[in-house]
């Protein structure tokens, strides 16, 4: 068990490993943050360029923009996502990926993005949000998440950690593995001032199942303002406590992520 958490250190050359031990410290080589929001989300406070500069200051290699999809009140129009093709692949030396946080809108797992709007999107985070999906039963939530995972466009299930959407975490982990979908450990959910219910306990339960079944996870800052881009402190605290295997933390392996999403330049 590790006793001290330190800031992520990038590029330490530990043979591509994210974790190493120096006395009781943890060294992580987190290379990307793919869950971030800009002004276009309607309730975020930074521009794309401000977020990219923040990612660069954090020492990240990849920055992903993932604004809320059209079903979220105040979110951008479909045209916004269709026009993402104009975003350069590299800005200020930062590699940029184009994503979206889509809303799961029913218990069948449908998301609020039509195929035309996904044409220039590299990856899709599918999440349950109160304005877009009414909380139901465990079975209904499992149906919603599994339905979303079975959509070949969906790559990540966002913050499945809110007790208002209770799930069976073993079933969730197994479905994610079956469909090559990553489960997110959301740093914002773990903020003591956050609004998601019992997130820490739920994330621990999810990670136990991911560790048991060797399911890939991804850390997301869910930053709605640039200083929080690349901030994973709360998430790292839990991973450290659980001695979670670094090889299942996708943030450390951009090439593996790009392969999983079928990325082509």
Residue, then its C-alpha position, 0 to 999 in steps of 0.5 A: x500500500x502506498x502512503x503518499x500521493x505526488x503530482x503526476x510526473x510525465x516522461x520519466x522513462x520507466x519503460x512505458x510504465x505509468x507507475x513506479x515506486x520511489x520510497x512510498x511515492x507514486x509516479x504516474x505517467x498520465x498522458x491524456x485527459x479526454x473528458x473536458x468542456x469548453x464554453x460550448x457546453x453551456x455551463x463551462x467557463x473556458x475556451x478550447x485554446x485556454x484548455x489546451x494551454x492548461x493541458x500543455x502546462x500539465x505536461x499532457x501529450x493529448x488533449x480531448x475536447x468533449x462538450x455536452x451533446x445537444x440534449x443537455x440544456x444550453x449545449x451546442x447545436x448539431x452543427x457545432x459537432x459537424x464542424x469539428x473537422x476544422x479543429x487542427x490535430x495539433x495546437x501549440x504542440x498539443x495533440x488534439x482529439x475531437x470528442x463528445x459527451x453524449x447523453x443517454x436518453x432512454x433505457x435502451x441506451x440511445x444517445x442524442x447524436x445522429x450519425x451525421x454529427x459523429x462523422x468528424x468525432x474521434x470518440x464518444x463518451x456516453x453518460x447519464x445526466x438527470x436533465x436527459x434520463x430519468x432515474x429508474x431501477x437497477x435493471x433499467x440503468x443496466x439496460x441503458x448502459x449496456x445498450x449504449x456500450x453496444x453502439x459501436x460509436x461509444x468508447x467510454x461510459x462517463x461517470x457511472x458512479x451516481x447512486x441516483x443511477x444504481x447499477x450492478x458493477x460486476x455486470x457493468x464491468x463485464x459488459x464493458x469488457x465484452x464491448x471494448x468500452x472503457x469505464x471512467x473514473x471521474x475526478x469531478x465526481x470525487x470532489x467533496x463539493x460534487x453533486x453526484x451521490x456516493x461517488x467514492x463508494x461506487x467508484x471503489x466498487x466499480x474498480x474492484x470489479x474492473x481489477x477482478x475482470x481486467x477491464x480498462x478504465x480511463x481517468x477523466x477530469x471532467x473539467x469545466x474550467x481550464x485550471x482543472x484540465x488534467x487534474x486527477x488527484x482525487x481519482x489517483x488517491x483511490x487508485x493508490x489505495x486500491x493498488x490498482x494495476x497501471x496496465x489497466x489505466x488507459x491514460x498511460x497508453x495513448x497508442x492503445x486508446x487510439x487503437x481501441x477507437x480505430x483512430x486514423x489521421 
